[in-house]
Amino acid sequence: MRCIWKWLRNSFLKIARIDSTPIKIAVGIGIGAFIAMFPITGFQFLTGVLLALIFRVNKVAVVVTTQVVCNPLTLPFVFFLDFKVGEKILGMDSSLNVHSIRLLLGEMTFRNFFGILGNIAKPLYLGSAVTAPVVGLMAFALGYLLLKRESGYYG
């Protein structure tokens, strides 16, 4: 666990030392966390760079934060959270767990693929639409506070 915290701290310090203002870096961190919550794996990097260019924020902060929040270790937890939040909003209760996912994938055929995908995608995307702004704002606030505290040369 210490190794993970050390890696996160070192990643944050790399971002903090980038030649940019704390607000631009913090907005980049917020955008990166926001994008990481959406189930668009494979397009998060491109989406992050595009949004960084549009909003003129720190590109490195966006990309690094996207990768820290949503990587192969955290991806199942992020998507599970999104799915469960979407289920609650829709009033569903699928009692989804690892075993049920295995069974679902085992029963999937070409004919029922889109039906199964629809049952999963609707709560997943709805949940991500709710969790992404919350996580993005929290990441922005935390990033800004830590940047102001860690980097004395930002005044």
Secondary structure, DSSP 4 states (H G I P E B T S, - for coil): -HHHHHHHHHHHHHHHTSSS-HHHHHHHHHHHHHHHTSS-TTTHHHHHHHHHHHHT--HHHHHHHHHHHSSTTTHHHHHHHHHHHHHHHHT------HHHHHHHHHH--TTTHHHHHHHHHHHHHHHHHHHHHHHHHHHHHHHHHHHHHH-GGG-
